[in-house]
Amino acid sequence: MVSIIKKFDIPKEISIEIKESKVLFSNPDTKVVIRIPQPFKVDLFEDTVLCLTCATSKVELKKRSIRQLSLMGGSLKAKIAQAISGISSGFSKELELVGVGYKVELFNPDKLILKLGYSHDILVDIPKELTVACPKDNIIILKSYCKESLGSFVSLLKKSKTPDIYKNKGVLVKGEPLFTKKFKKK
């Protein structure tokens, strides 16, 4: 039994190589490799359409439930879509440090210094996939082709100073709503 899960249209600037259980998406600047698990298969038609299929038999269905295969197919579909959009346009997030004396400095292209009101400065290593810009001393702009590494780095920065729900202070993502609590009045 073969079922087509999703067909992806590939932009002209992206080249694709399929080797065994891996798919390599590349353009002149970046490369992204995605591993394809066993029951799934990827085919390329005319260099413009990528087709994700699931080939299962009754024996494989006994080993893995249909629900587990659909979950794996959905996450694989999302990873392929993120790789295509990440290479073609990229992902970006803007962080804002809100608080008195909260500052950020770009120490090297691979190090970031955060001054967040502690007695010491926080030194953070920047992953290779990310590019960081600090136009002001309280704004960080992060860009990457990999959405997963961008999200994990943003969560690492947010954990360094968690947002205060009473005063709206901390490391905040621009455009993300933050709900404030009211003080109890006596």
N, C-alpha and C positions, 0 to 999 in steps of 0.2 A: 504494500500500500504506500503510494507516494502522494504527498499533499504539498501544495505550494503554500508557503506561509506568507511571503511578501516579495514584491518586486520593487527594486530600487532603481531610480534613474540616476545615472552617474554623470556629473558635469565633465566637460571636455578637459579641464585642467588636472583632473585626478586620474592617475594610472593605477591599475589593479593587477596584482599577481596572485594566483591561487596555487599554493604548494601544499599538497597532502591535506592536513587539517588546519592550515593557517591561511589567512587572507591578509595581504599587504596592500594598504592604501597609501599612495605617495603622490606628492607634487614636488617641485624642485626644492622646497624648503623643509618639509616635514615628512615623516613616515609614521604610520600607525599599523601595528600588527594585532589582529584579532584571531584567537584560537577558536576553532569550530568544534564542538563536542560531537561524539560518535554518531548518533542517529541523524544528524543534520548534514546537509550538503549545500555547497554554494556553487552556482554555475554562472558564467559570464556569457552574455549574448551580444554580439556585434560591438563590443567594448562600450556599450552605453546602458545596458540593462543588467543588473545583478539580481539573480533569483535565488532566494533561500527556500530550500525544500526539506521535508522530513520524510525519510524512507524508513518505515518500520514494518516489521512482520509480526505475526501473532506471538512468536517466541519473545521478541523484544518488548511487546506490550505487556507480557506477563512479568518481565523483570522490572519494567518501569511503568508506573501508572500513567494514564492519559493526562491526568492533572499535572504531574511532574513534567511531562514532555511539553505541555502547553506553557507552563511557567518558564521552562528553559528557552523555549522558542520566543516568548515575549521579551525576555531579557536580552537574548541574542539579537533580536530585531532592533531593540533600542540601542545596543552597542554599535551595530552597523550604521544606523541612522546618525548617531552622535559622531562617529568617525568621519562620515561623509560631510556633515555640516561643519565639523571642527576643522577639517583640512580646507574646505572651500571658503568659509567665512571666519571661523574661530569663535571663541567664547571669551567674555570679559565680565568682570565684576568690579564694582567700585566700593571701597570700604571707607568709612569715616570714623575718626577717633574723636569722640565727643567727651569733653571734660577739661577742667582747668589744668593746664600743663601737660596734656597728652600730646605727644609728638612722635613722628616717625622719621627716620633717616635711612637712606639707601647707602649702606657702608661700602659694599662691593656689589658687582652684578649678582653675586650669589649670597649676600648676607643683608639682613634687615635689622635695624636697631629700633626697638619700641621703648618709649618712655611713657609709662602708664601710671605714674603716681606711686610706684613701689620705691624702695630704698635703692634698688639696683635697676640697671637697664636690662631689657630682655633681648637677647641675640637670637635671631631665627634664620635658619638656613633655607634658601629658596630652591625649590626643585628645578631640574634642568628644563622641564617642559614649560615653565612659566617665564613671562617677562613682566617686570614690575616697574612702575613709574610712580614717582611721588611729586606731583605738581605743586602741592602745598605741604606744609609741615603736619597737617592733620588728615590728608587724603591719600589713599593708596589705590592705584589702578592696576588690576591684575588681568593679564591676557594669556590665553593658552589655546592650544588645539585639542587638548584632552580635558573633557568636562569633569572626569572623575578626579584627576589630580588637582584641578582648580577648586573643586568643592571641598576636598580634604584639606587643602592649604587654607582656605577661607575659614573652615571650622577650627583649625589649629590657631589661627589668629584671633578668632572670636573667643576661644577658651582662655587665651592669655589674659583677657579682662572681660569677664562676662557682663552683659548689659544689666544695669541697675534699673529695675522696673519702677522705682519710685522717683528717680531723678533723670532718667533717660541718658545715662552716662555709660561709656564703654566703647568697645569696637563694634560698630554697627554697619550693616550692609545698606547702601543707599537704595531706597525704594521698597525695603522690607518693612512691613508695619511692626511697630513695637507698642504694645499696650501698657499704659501706665496705671499704677494703682493709686488710689486716693489715700491720703493720710486720714487716720481716724481722729476726729476732733472731739475734744472733751467738753 
